[in-house]
Amino acid sequence: MPVLLENARNSGQWFIWVAEENGEIVSHIFIELIHKVPRPGRVIYPFVYMTNVFTSKEYRNKGIGSKLRRYDTEINIRVALME
């Protein structure tokens, strides 16, 4: 496994959403959970940074990437509510 993926998997701050068809990854989004620096007297919430978004050419314009993005938005909301 590539070092980036191994580090991401073990860090607890990276999430990788994938869409598969017939066992093949056809789309993915990498998401990093970012913790803000604490500020006295204020409630702070983490946020997520989305990067490395890709859908294979033959699967584009079928709504697959949009579904992954909507899932990412739902996770952002859940993370904000957890803190």
PDB file of N, CA, C and O in Angstrom:
ATOM      1  N   MET A   1       0.853  -1.176   0.000  1.00  0.00           N
ATOM      2  CA  MET A   1       0.000   0.000   0.000  1.00  0.00           C
ATOM      3  C   MET A   1       0.897   1.237   0.000  1.00  0.00           C
ATOM      4  O   MET A   1       1.874   1.285   0.747  1.00  0.00           O
ATOM      5  N   PRO A   2       0.581   2.241  -0.828  1.00  0.00           N
ATOM      6  CA  PRO A   2       1.382   3.469  -0.851  1.00  0.00           C
ATOM      7  C   PRO A   2       1.446   4.125   0.534  1.00  0.00           C
ATOM      8  O   PRO A   2       0.507   4.026   1.323  1.00  0.00           O
ATOM      9  N   VAL A   3       2.557   4.785   0.810  1.00  0.00           N
ATOM     10  CA  VAL A   3       2.802   5.405   2.111  1.00  0.00           C
ATOM     11  C   VAL A   3       1.699   6.397   2.474  1.00  0.00           C
ATOM     12  O   VAL A   3       1.237   6.404   3.615  1.00  0.00           O
ATOM     13  N   LEU A   4       1.264   7.236   1.526  1.00  0.00           N
ATOM     14  CA  LEU A   4       0.210   8.212   1.807  1.00  0.00           C
ATOM     15  C   LEU A   4      -1.047   7.519   2.320  1.00  0.00           C
ATOM     16  O   LEU A   4      -1.629   7.943   3.318  1.00  0.00           O
ATOM     17  N   LEU A   5      -1.463   6.463   1.647  1.00  0.00           N
ATOM     18  CA  LEU A   5      -2.671   5.753   2.072  1.00  0.00           C
ATOM     19  C   LEU A   5      -2.486   5.084   3.422  1.00  0.00           C
ATOM     20  O   LEU A   5      -3.391   5.098   4.257  1.00  0.00           O
ATOM     21  N   GLU A   6      -1.334   4.508   3.633  1.00  0.00           N
ATOM     22  CA  GLU A   6      -1.052   3.861   4.920  1.00  0.00           C
ATOM     23  C   GLU A   6      -1.076   4.877   6.054  1.00  0.00           C
ATOM     24  O   GLU A   6      -1.672   4.624   7.101  1.00  0.00           O
ATOM     25  N   ASN A   7      -0.435   6.021   5.854  1.00  0.00           N
ATOM     26  CA  ASN A   7      -0.436   7.079   6.874  1.00  0.00           C
ATOM     27  C   ASN A   7      -1.842   7.615   7.113  1.00  0.00           C
ATOM     28  O   ASN A   7      -2.236   7.847   8.255  1.00  0.00           O
ATOM     29  N   ALA A   8      -2.589   7.810   6.044  1.00  0.00           N
ATOM     30  CA  ALA A   8      -3.958   8.310   6.169  1.00  0.00           C
ATOM     31  C   ALA A   8      -4.810   7.324   6.948  1.00  0.00           C
ATOM     32  O   ALA A   8      -5.569   7.717   7.835  1.00  0.00           O
ATOM     33  N   ARG A   9      -4.690   6.075   6.629  1.00  0.00           N
ATOM     34  CA  ARG A   9      -5.483   5.029   7.291  1.00  0.00           C
ATOM     35  C   ARG A   9      -5.187   4.954   8.784  1.00  0.00           C
ATOM     36  O   ARG A   9      -6.087   4.703   9.585  1.00  0.00           O
ATOM     37  N   ASN A  10      -3.951   5.165   9.154  1.00  0.00           N
ATOM     38  CA  ASN A  10      -3.549   5.027  10.554  1.00  0.00           C
ATOM     39  C   ASN A  10      -3.679   6.311  11.366  1.00  0.00           C
ATOM     40  O   ASN A  10      -3.577   6.264  12.592  1.00  0.00           O
ATOM     41  N   SER A  11      -3.898   7.442  10.730  1.00  0.00           N
ATOM     42  CA  SER A  11      -3.860   8.726  11.431  1.00  0.00           C
ATOM     43  C   SER A  11      -5.122   9.038  12.222  1.00  0.00           C
ATOM     44  O   SER A  11      -5.058   9.747  13.226  1.00  0.00           O
ATOM     45  N   GLY A  12      -6.259   8.525  11.793  1.00  0.00           N
ATOM     46  CA  GLY A  12      -7.516   8.857  12.451  1.00  0.00           C
ATOM     47  C   GLY A  12      -8.066  10.220  12.056  1.00  0.00           C
ATOM     48  O   GLY A  12      -9.115  10.632  12.552  1.00  0.00           O
ATOM     49  N   GLN A  13      -7.373  10.917  11.174  1.00  0.00           N
ATOM     50  CA  GLN A  13      -7.866  12.220  10.742  1.00  0.00           C
ATOM     51  C   GLN A  13      -8.169  12.255   9.249  1.00  0.00           C
ATOM     52  O   GLN A  13      -8.709  13.247   8.758  1.00  0.00           O
ATOM     53  N   TRP A  14      -7.840  11.217   8.533  1.00  0.00           N
ATOM     54  CA  TRP A  14      -8.153  11.129   7.108  1.00  0.00           C
ATOM     55  C   TRP A  14      -9.258  10.117   6.874  1.00  0.00           C
ATOM     56  O   TRP A  14      -9.298   9.057   7.498  1.00  0.00           O
ATOM     57  N   PHE A  15     -10.156  10.465   5.959  1.00  0.00           N
ATOM     58  CA  PHE A  15     -11.241   9.582   5.563  1.00  0.00           C
ATOM     59  C   PHE A  15     -11.224   9.532   4.042  1.00  0.00           C
ATOM     60  O   PHE A  15     -11.035  10.553   3.381  1.00  0.00           O
ATOM     61  N   ILE A  16     -11.418   8.363   3.502  1.00  0.00           N
ATOM     62  CA  ILE A  16     -11.413   8.205   2.049  1.00  0.00           C
ATOM     63  C   ILE A  16     -12.723   7.538   1.661  1.00  0.00           C
ATOM     64  O   ILE A  16     -12.965   6.378   1.993  1.00  0.00           O
ATOM     65  N   TRP A  17     -13.567   8.283   0.954  1.00  0.00           N
ATOM     66  CA  TRP A  17     -14.841   7.744   0.474  1.00  0.00           C
ATOM     67  C   TRP A  17     -14.607   7.236  -0.940  1.00  0.00           C
ATOM     68  O   TRP A  17     -13.981   7.912  -1.756  1.00  0.00           O
ATOM     69  N   VAL A  18     -15.105   6.058  -1.220  1.00  0.00           N
ATOM     70  CA  VAL A  18     -14.974   5.498  -2.566  1.00  0.00           C
ATOM     71  C   VAL A  18     -16.329   5.007  -3.061  1.00  0.00           C
ATOM     72  O   VAL A  18     -17.196   4.628  -2.274  1.00  0.00           O
ATOM     73  N   ALA A  19     -16.489   5.021  -4.370  1.00  0.00           N
ATOM     74  CA  ALA A  19     -17.634   4.401  -5.032  1.00  0.00           C
ATOM     75  C   ALA A  19     -17.076   3.266  -5.876  1.00  0.00           C
ATOM     76  O   ALA A  19     -16.104   3.440  -6.611  1.00  0.00           O
ATOM     77  N   GLU A  20     -17.698   2.115  -5.760  1.00  0.00           N
ATOM     78  CA  GLU A  20     -17.236   0.941  -6.491  1.00  0.00           C
ATOM     79  C   GLU A  20     -18.325   0.423  -7.422  1.00  0.00           C
ATOM     80  O   GLU A  20     -19.520   0.558  -7.160  1.00  0.00           O
ATOM     81  N   GLU A  21     -17.876  -0.164  -8.497  1.00  0.00           N
ATOM     82  CA  GLU A  21     -18.781  -0.900  -9.374  1.00  0.00           C
ATOM     83  C   GLU A  21     -18.056  -2.164  -9.798  1.00  0.00           C
ATOM     84  O   GLU A  21     -16.956  -2.107 -10.347  1.00  0.00           O
ATOM     85  N   ASN A  22     -18.675  -3.298  -9.542  1.00  0.00           N
ATOM     86  CA  ASN A  22     -18.078  -4.604  -9.858  1.00  0.00           C
ATOM     87  C   ASN A  22     -16.678  -4.758  -9.269  1.00  0.00           C
ATOM     88  O   ASN A  22     -15.780  -5.294  -9.919  1.00  0.00           O
ATOM     89  N   GLY A  23     -16.497  -4.282  -8.022  1.00  0.00           N
ATOM     90  CA  GLY A  23     -15.224  -4.421  -7.334  1.00  0.00           C
ATOM     91  C   GLY A  23     -14.147  -3.436  -7.768  1.00  0.00           C
ATOM     92  O   GLY A  23     -13.014  -3.518  -7.293  1.00  0.00           O
ATOM     93  N   GLU A  24     -14.478  -2.507  -8.659  1.00  0.00           N
ATOM     94  CA  GLU A  24     -13.516  -1.513  -9.144  1.00  0.00           C
ATOM     95  C   GLU A  24     -13.873  -0.145  -8.564  1.00  0.00           C
ATOM     96  O   GLU A  24     -15.035   0.260  -8.588  1.00  0.00           O
ATOM     97  N   ILE A  25     -12.869   0.564  -8.044  1.00  0.00           N
ATOM     98  CA  ILE A  25     -13.101   1.925  -7.550  1.00  0.00           C
ATOM     99  C   ILE A  25     -13.279   2.832  -8.757  1.00  0.00           C
ATOM    100  O   ILE A  25     -12.391   2.937  -9.603  1.00  0.00           O
ATOM    101  N   VAL A  26     -14.454   3.498  -8.831  1.00  0.00           N
ATOM    102  CA  VAL A  26     -14.747   4.366  -9.972  1.00  0.00           C
ATOM    103  C   VAL A  26     -14.741   5.843  -9.589  1.00  0.00           C
ATOM    104  O   VAL A  26     -14.713   6.709 -10.464  1.00  0.00           O
ATOM    105  N   SER A  27     -14.768   6.136  -8.288  1.00  0.00           N
ATOM    106  CA  SER A  27     -14.745   7.522  -7.824  1.00  0.00           C
ATOM    107  C   SER A  27     -14.234   7.549  -6.390  1.00  0.00           C
ATOM    108  O   SER A  27     -14.436   6.594  -5.640  1.00  0.00           O
ATOM    109  N   HIS A  28     -13.574   8.638  -6.007  1.00  0.00           N
ATOM    110  CA  HIS A  28     -13.112   8.755  -4.621  1.00  0.00           C
ATOM    111  C   HIS A  28     -12.960  10.212  -4.214  1.00  0.00           C
ATOM    112  O   HIS A  28     -12.802  11.104  -5.048  1.00  0.00           O
ATOM    113  N   ILE A  29     -13.012  10.421  -2.905  1.00  0.00           N
ATOM    114  CA  ILE A  29     -12.778  11.728  -2.293  1.00  0.00           C
ATOM    115  C   ILE A  29     -11.930  11.486  -1.046  1.00  0.00           C
ATOM    116  O   ILE A  29     -12.249  10.618  -0.234  1.00  0.00           O
ATOM    117  N   PHE A  30     -10.858  12.250  -0.894  1.00  0.00           N
ATOM    118  CA  PHE A  30     -10.045  12.200   0.319  1.00  0.00           C
ATOM    119  C   PHE A  30     -10.458  13.373   1.201  1.00  0.00           C
ATOM    120  O   PHE A  30     -10.587  14.499   0.720  1.00  0.00           O
ATOM    121  N   ILE A  31     -10.663  13.113   2.481  1.00  0.00           N
ATOM    122  CA  ILE A  31     -11.126  14.135   3.413  1.00  0.00           C
ATOM    123  C   ILE A  31     -10.227  14.110   4.650  1.00  0.00           C
ATOM    124  O   ILE A  31      -9.978  13.048   5.221  1.00  0.00           O
ATOM    125  N   GLU A  32      -9.745  15.281   5.059  1.00  0.00           N
ATOM    126  CA  GLU A  32      -8.914  15.383   6.266  1.00  0.00           C
ATOM    127  C   GLU A  32      -9.668  16.172   7.323  1.00  0.00           C
ATOM    128  O   GLU A  32     -10.170  17.264   7.056  1.00  0.00           O
ATOM    129  N   LEU A  33      -9.744  15.618   8.515  1.00  0.00           N
ATOM    130  CA  LEU A  33     -10.348  16.301   9.656  1.00  0.00           C
ATOM    131  C   LEU A  33      -9.308  17.246  10.244  1.00  0.00           C
ATOM    132  O   LEU A  33      -8.225  16.813  10.638  1.00  0.00           O
ATOM    133  N   ILE A  34      -9.633  18.531  10.303  1.00  0.00           N
ATOM    134  CA  ILE A  34      -8.717  19.561  10.798  1.00  0.00           C
ATOM    135  C   ILE A  34      -9.227  20.070  12.142  1.00  0.00           C
ATOM    136  O   ILE A  34     -10.359  20.541  12.249  1.00  0.00           O
ATOM    137  N   HIS A  35      -8.390  19.972  13.154  1.00  0.00           N
ATOM    138  CA  HIS A  35      -8.748  20.506  14.470  1.00  0.00           C
ATOM    139  C   HIS A  35      -8.187  21.911  14.596  1.00  0.00           C
ATOM    140  O   HIS A  35      -7.006  22.146  14.340  1.00  0.00           O
ATOM    141  N   LYS A  36      -9.030  22.825  14.986  1.00  0.00           N
ATOM    142  CA  LYS A  36      -8.591  24.207  15.163  1.00  0.00           C
ATOM    143  C   LYS A  36      -7.818  24.354  16.468  1.00  0.00           C
ATOM    144  O   LYS A  36      -7.945  23.530  17.374  1.00  0.00           O
ATOM    145  N   VAL A  37      -7.026  25.400  16.552  1.00  0.00           N
ATOM    146  CA  VAL A  37      -6.294  25.715  17.776  1.00  0.00           C
ATOM    147  C   VAL A  37      -7.306  26.189  18.819  1.00  0.00           C
ATOM    148  O   VAL A  37      -8.138  27.047  18.524  1.00  0.00           O
ATOM    149  N   PRO A  38      -7.247  25.641  20.030  1.00  0.00           N
ATOM    150  CA  PRO A  38      -8.194  26.065  21.068  1.00  0.00           C
ATOM    151  C   PRO A  38      -8.092  27.558  21.369  1.00  0.00           C
ATOM    152  O   PRO A  38      -7.013  28.149  21.330  1.00  0.00           O
ATOM    153  N   ARG A  39      -9.246  28.148  21.668  1.00  0.00           N
ATOM    154  CA  ARG A  39      -9.288  29.564  22.042  1.00  0.00           C
ATOM    155  C   ARG A  39     -10.012  29.661  23.381  1.00  0.00           C
ATOM    156  O   ARG A  39     -11.137  29.179  23.512  1.00  0.00           O
ATOM    157  N   PRO A  40      -9.386  30.270  24.360  1.00  0.00           N
ATOM    158  CA  PRO A  40     -10.010  30.368  25.683  1.00  0.00           C
ATOM    159  C   PRO A  40     -11.399  30.999  25.624  1.00  0.00           C
ATOM    160  O   PRO A  40     -11.605  32.035  24.991  1.00  0.00           O
ATOM    161  N   GLY A  41     -12.337  30.353  26.294  1.00  0.00           N
ATOM    162  CA  GLY A  41     -13.683  30.893  26.398  1.00  0.00           C
ATOM    163  C   GLY A  41     -14.551  30.705  25.167  1.00  0.00           C
ATOM    164  O   GLY A  41     -15.680  31.195  25.133  1.00  0.00           O
ATOM    165  N   ARG A  42     -14.061  30.019  24.174  1.00  0.00           N
ATOM    166  CA  ARG A  42     -14.844  29.811  22.950  1.00  0.00           C
ATOM    167  C   ARG A  42     -14.957  28.328  22.646  1.00  0.00           C
ATOM    168  O   ARG A  42     -14.026  27.553  22.864  1.00  0.00           O
ATOM    169  N   VAL A  43     -16.113  27.958  22.140  1.00  0.00           N
ATOM    170  CA  VAL A  43     -16.305  26.599  21.656  1.00  0.00           C
ATOM    171  C   VAL A  43     -15.795  26.563  20.224  1.00  0.00           C
ATOM    172  O   VAL A  43     -16.183  27.386  19.395  1.00  0.00           O
ATOM    173  N   ILE A  44     -14.935  25.618  19.946  1.00  0.00           N
ATOM    174  CA  ILE A  44     -14.423  25.492  18.583  1.00  0.00           C
ATOM    175  C   ILE A  44     -14.824  24.136  18.031  1.00  0.00           C
ATOM    176  O   ILE A  44     -14.996  23.174  18.779  1.00  0.00           O
ATOM    177  N   TYR A  45     -14.968  24.070  16.750  1.00  0.00           N
ATOM    178  CA  TYR A  45     -15.351  22.838  16.072  1.00  0.00           C
ATOM    179  C   TYR A  45     -14.325  22.517  15.005  1.00  0.00           C
ATOM    180  O   TYR A  45     -13.771  23.420  14.377  1.00  0.00           O
ATOM    181  N   PRO A  46     -14.071  21.231  14.796  1.00  0.00           N
ATOM    182  CA  PRO A  46     -13.180  20.871  13.694  1.00  0.00           C
ATOM    183  C   PRO A  46     -13.883  21.120  12.363  1.00  0.00           C
ATOM    184  O   PRO A  46     -15.103  21.275  12.314  1.00  0.00           O
ATOM    185  N   PHE A  47     -13.119  21.155  11.311  1.00  0.00           N
ATOM    186  CA  PHE A  47     -13.702  21.243   9.981  1.00  0.00           C
ATOM    187  C   PHE A  47     -12.992  20.227   9.107  1.00  0.00           C
ATOM    188  O   PHE A  47     -11.976  19.658   9.506  1.00  0.00           O
ATOM    189  N   VAL A  48     -13.517  20.003   7.932  1.00  0.00           N
ATOM    190  CA  VAL A  48     -12.890  19.029   7.049  1.00  0.00           C
ATOM    191  C   VAL A  48     -12.382  19.714   5.788  1.00  0.00           C
ATOM    192  O   VAL A  48     -12.950  20.696   5.310  1.00  0.00           O
ATOM    193  N   TYR A  49     -11.302  19.166   5.275  1.00  0.00           N
ATOM    194  CA  TYR A  49     -10.687  19.636   4.038  1.00  0.00           C
ATOM    195  C   TYR A  49     -10.844  18.514   3.019  1.00  0.00           C
ATOM    196  O   TYR A  49     -10.374  17.398   3.241  1.00  0.00           O
ATOM    197  N   MET A  50     -11.494  18.805   1.921  1.00  0.00           N
ATOM    198  CA  MET A  50     -11.725  17.809   0.884  1.00  0.00           C
ATOM    199  C   MET A  50     -10.700  18.001  -0.221  1.00  0.00           C
ATOM    200  O   MET A  50     -10.489  19.117  -0.696  1.00  0.00           O
ATOM    201  N   THR A  51     -10.066  16.908  -0.628  1.00  0.00           N
ATOM    202  CA  THR A  51      -9.053  16.968  -1.672  1.00  0.00           C
ATOM    203  C   THR A  51      -9.081  15.668  -2.475  1.00  0.00           C
ATOM    204  O   THR A  51      -9.790  14.727  -2.123  1.00  0.00           O
ATOM    205  N   ASN A  52      -8.323  15.627  -3.528  1.00  0.00           N
ATOM    206  CA  ASN A  52      -8.159  14.424  -4.338  1.00  0.00           C
ATOM    207  C   ASN A  52      -9.504  13.824  -4.744  1.00  0.00           C
ATOM    208  O   ASN A  52      -9.773  12.648  -4.500  1.00  0.00           O
ATOM    209  N   VAL A  53     -10.332  14.641  -5.359  1.00  0.00           N
ATOM    210  CA  VAL A  53     -11.639  14.200  -5.837  1.00  0.00           C
ATOM    211  C   VAL A  53     -11.472  13.725  -7.274  1.00  0.00           C
ATOM    212  O   VAL A  53     -10.940  14.448  -8.117  1.00  0.00           O
ATOM    213  N   PHE A  54     -11.927  12.513  -7.550  1.00  0.00           N
ATOM    214  CA  PHE A  54     -11.750  11.968  -8.895  1.00  0.00           C
ATOM    215  C   PHE A  54     -12.846  10.961  -9.208  1.00  0.00           C
ATOM    216  O   PHE A  54     -13.242  10.168  -8.353  1.00  0.00           O
ATOM    217  N   THR A  55     -13.333  11.004 -10.451  1.00  0.00           N
ATOM    218  CA  THR A  55     -14.248   9.994 -10.982  1.00  0.00           C
ATOM    219  C   THR A  55     -13.697   9.551 -12.332  1.00  0.00           C
ATOM    220  O   THR A  55     -13.340  10.382 -13.167  1.00  0.00           O
ATOM    221  N   SER A  56     -13.631   8.241 -12.540  1.00  0.00           N
ATOM    222  CA  SER A  56     -13.155   7.712 -13.825  1.00  0.00           C
ATOM    223  C   SER A  56     -13.995   8.261 -14.964  1.00  0.00           C
ATOM    224  O   SER A  56     -15.205   8.439 -14.830  1.00  0.00           O
ATOM    225  N   LYS A  57     -13.342   8.526 -16.081  1.00  0.00           N
ATOM    226  CA  LYS A  57     -13.985   9.193 -17.215  1.00  0.00           C
ATOM    227  C   LYS A  57     -15.291   8.524 -17.638  1.00  0.00           C
ATOM    228  O   LYS A  57     -16.287   9.205 -17.885  1.00  0.00           O
ATOM    229  N   GLU A  58     -15.289   7.206 -17.722  1.00  0.00           N
ATOM    230  CA  GLU A  58     -16.485   6.511 -18.200  1.00  0.00           C
ATOM    231  C   GLU A  58     -17.647   6.533 -17.202  1.00  0.00           C
ATOM    232  O   GLU A  58     -18.760   6.132 -17.544  1.00  0.00           O
ATOM    233  N   TYR A  59     -17.401   6.998 -15.976  1.00  0.00           N
ATOM    234  CA  TYR A  59     -18.447   7.059 -14.955  1.00  0.00           C
ATOM    235  C   TYR A  59     -18.866   8.497 -14.631  1.00  0.00           C
ATOM    236  O   TYR A  59     -19.702   8.716 -13.754  1.00  0.00           O
ATOM    237  N   ARG A  60     -18.303   9.451 -15.319  1.00  0.00           N
ATOM    238  CA  ARG A  60     -18.645  10.859 -15.078  1.00  0.00           C
ATOM    239  C   ARG A  60     -20.046  11.172 -15.615  1.00  0.00           C
ATOM    240  O   ARG A  60     -20.563  10.483 -16.495  1.00  0.00           O
ATOM    241  N   ASN A  61     -20.641  12.228 -15.060  1.00  0.00           N
ATOM    242  CA  ASN A  61     -21.979  12.698 -15.457  1.00  0.00           C
ATOM    243  C   ASN A  61     -23.069  11.667 -15.173  1.00  0.00           C
ATOM    244  O   ASN A  61     -24.099  11.639 -15.846  1.00  0.00           O
ATOM    245  N   LYS A  62     -22.835  10.826 -14.174  1.00  0.00           N
ATOM    246  CA  LYS A  62     -23.837   9.833 -13.762  1.00  0.00           C
ATOM    247  C   LYS A  62     -24.271  10.062 -12.315  1.00  0.00           C
ATOM    248  O   LYS A  62     -25.048   9.281 -11.766  1.00  0.00           O
ATOM    249  N   GLY A  63     -23.767  11.137 -11.698  1.00  0.00           N
ATOM    250  CA  GLY A  63     -24.167  11.473 -10.336  1.00  0.00           C
ATOM    251  C   GLY A  63     -23.372  10.776  -9.244  1.00  0.00           C
ATOM    252  O   GLY A  63     -23.670  10.956  -8.063  1.00  0.00           O
ATOM    253  N   ILE A  64     -22.379   9.996  -9.602  1.00  0.00           N
ATOM    254  CA  ILE A  64     -21.603   9.244  -8.609  1.00  0.00           C
ATOM    255  C   ILE A  64     -20.812  10.189  -7.715  1.00  0.00           C
ATOM    256  O   ILE A  64     -20.873  10.076  -6.490  1.00  0.00           O
ATOM    257  N   GLY A  65     -20.073  11.118  -8.309  1.00  0.00           N
ATOM    258  CA  GLY A  65     -19.303  12.092  -7.527  1.00  0.00           C
ATOM    259  C   GLY A  65     -20.204  12.951  -6.659  1.00  0.00           C
ATOM    260  O   GLY A  65     -19.843  13.289  -5.532  1.00  0.00           O
ATOM    261  N   SER A  66     -21.368  13.306  -7.172  1.00  0.00           N
ATOM    262  CA  SER A  66     -22.325  14.107  -6.403  1.00  0.00           C
ATOM    263  C   SER A  66     -22.813  13.354  -5.170  1.00  0.00           C
ATOM    264  O   SER A  66     -22.995  13.948  -4.107  1.00  0.00           O
ATOM    265  N   LYS A  67     -23.023  12.056  -5.311  1.00  0.00           N
ATOM    266  CA  LYS A  67     -23.444  11.249  -4.157  1.00  0.00           C
ATOM    267  C   LYS A  67     -22.352  11.211  -3.096  1.00  0.00           C
ATOM    268  O   LYS A  67     -22.634  11.329  -1.903  1.00  0.00           O
ATOM    269  N   LEU A  68     -21.101  11.046  -3.531  1.00  0.00           N
ATOM    270  CA  LEU A  68     -19.998  11.064  -2.566  1.00  0.00           C
ATOM    271  C   LEU A  68     -19.914  12.425  -1.889  1.00  0.00           C
ATOM    272  O   LEU A  68     -19.671  12.503  -0.684  1.00  0.00           O
ATOM    273  N   ARG A  69     -20.108  13.478  -2.637  1.00  0.00           N
ATOM    274  CA  ARG A  69     -20.046  14.838  -2.081  1.00  0.00           C
ATOM    275  C   ARG A  69     -21.162  15.072  -1.070  1.00  0.00           C
ATOM    276  O   ARG A  69     -20.931  15.684  -0.027  1.00  0.00           O
ATOM    277  N   ARG A  70     -22.367  14.592  -1.367  1.00  0.00           N
ATOM    278  CA  ARG A  70     -23.475  14.727  -0.412  1.00  0.00           C
ATOM    279  C   ARG A  70     -23.160  13.970   0.874  1.00  0.00           C
ATOM    280  O   ARG A  70     -23.469  14.444   1.967  1.00  0.00           O
ATOM    281  N   TYR A  71     -22.546  12.797   0.747  1.00  0.00           N
ATOM    282  CA  TYR A  71     -22.157  12.030   1.927  1.00  0.00           C
ATOM    283  C   TYR A  71     -21.133  12.811   2.740  1.00  0.00           C
ATOM    284  O   TYR A  71     -21.190  12.820   3.970  1.00  0.00           O
ATOM    285  N   ASP A  72     -20.194  13.469   2.055  1.00  0.00           N
ATOM    286  CA  ASP A  72     -19.195  14.303   2.715  1.00  0.00           C
ATOM    287  C   ASP A  72     -19.883  15.423   3.500  1.00  0.00           C
ATOM    288  O   ASP A  72     -19.497  15.710   4.633  1.00  0.00           O
ATOM    289  N   THR A  73     -20.883  16.046   2.916  1.00  0.00           N
ATOM    290  CA  THR A  73     -21.613  17.123   3.590  1.00  0.00           C
ATOM    291  C   THR A  73     -22.297  16.600   4.845  1.00  0.00           C
ATOM    292  O   THR A  73     -22.271  17.263   5.881  1.00  0.00           O
ATOM    293  N   GLU A  74     -22.905  15.429   4.770  1.00  0.00           N
ATOM    294  CA  GLU A  74     -23.551  14.828   5.944  1.00  0.00           C
ATOM    295  C   GLU A  74     -22.531  14.578   7.055  1.00  0.00           C
ATOM    296  O   GLU A  74     -22.820  14.813   8.228  1.00  0.00           O
ATOM    297  N   ILE A  75     -21.351  14.107   6.690  1.00  0.00           N
ATOM    298  CA  ILE A  75     -20.305  13.855   7.686  1.00  0.00           C
ATOM    299  C   ILE A  75     -19.850  15.165   8.321  1.00  0.00           C
ATOM    300  O   ILE A  75     -19.617  15.207   9.529  1.00  0.00           O
ATOM    301  N   ASN A  76     -19.718  16.230   7.539  1.00  0.00           N
ATOM    302  CA  ASN A  76     -19.348  17.542   8.089  1.00  0.00           C
ATOM    303  C   ASN A  76     -20.328  17.960   9.170  1.00  0.00           C
ATOM    304  O   ASN A  76     -19.925  18.432  10.233  1.00  0.00           O
ATOM    305  N   ILE A  77     -21.603  17.789   8.903  1.00  0.00           N
ATOM    306  CA  ILE A  77     -22.632  18.172   9.865  1.00  0.00           C
ATOM    307  C   ILE A  77     -22.510  17.324  11.129  1.00  0.00           C
ATOM    308  O   ILE A  77     -22.591  17.853  12.237  1.00  0.00           O
ATOM    309  N   ARG A  78     -22.318  16.035  10.976  1.00  0.00           N
ATOM    310  CA  ARG A  78     -22.179  15.138  12.137  1.00  0.00           C
ATOM    311  C   ARG A  78     -20.959  15.489  12.977  1.00  0.00           C
ATOM    312  O   ARG A  78     -21.025  15.489  14.206  1.00  0.00           O
ATOM    313  N   VAL A  79     -19.854  15.787  12.318  1.00  0.00           N
ATOM    314  CA  VAL A  79     -18.624  16.161  13.046  1.00  0.00           C
ATOM    315  C   VAL A  79     -18.888  17.426  13.860  1.00  0.00           C
ATOM    316  O   VAL A  79     -18.504  17.503  15.027  1.00  0.00           O
ATOM    317  N   ALA A  80     -19.536  18.409  13.259  1.00  0.00           N
ATOM    318  CA  ALA A  80     -19.814  19.659  13.953  1.00  0.00           C
ATOM    319  C   ALA A  80     -20.709  19.417  15.162  1.00  0.00           C
ATOM    320  O   ALA A  80     -20.525  20.053  16.200  1.00  0.00           O
ATOM    321  N   LEU A  81     -21.661  18.521  15.046  1.00  0.00           N
ATOM    322  CA  LEU A  81     -22.580  18.256  16.153  1.00  0.00           C
ATOM    323  C   LEU A  81     -21.939  17.428  17.272  1.00  0.00           C
ATOM    324  O   LEU A  81     -22.377  17.498  18.421  1.00  0.00           O
ATOM    325  N   MET A  82     -20.912  16.650  16.947  1.00  0.00           N
ATOM    326  CA  MET A  82     -20.254  15.793  17.945  1.00  0.00           C
ATOM    327  C   MET A  82     -19.465  16.607  18.954  1.00  0.00           C
ATOM    328  O   MET A  82     -19.381  16.229  20.123  1.00  0.00           O
ATOM    329  N   GLU A  83     -18.905  17.680  18.536  1.00  0.00           N
ATOM    330  CA  GLU A  83     -18.023  18.459  19.414  1.00  0.00           C
ATOM    331  C   GLU A  83     -18.813  19.292  20.387  1.00  0.00           C
ATOM    332  O   GLU A  83     -18.230  20.010  21.200  1.00  0.00           O
TER     333      GLU A  83
END
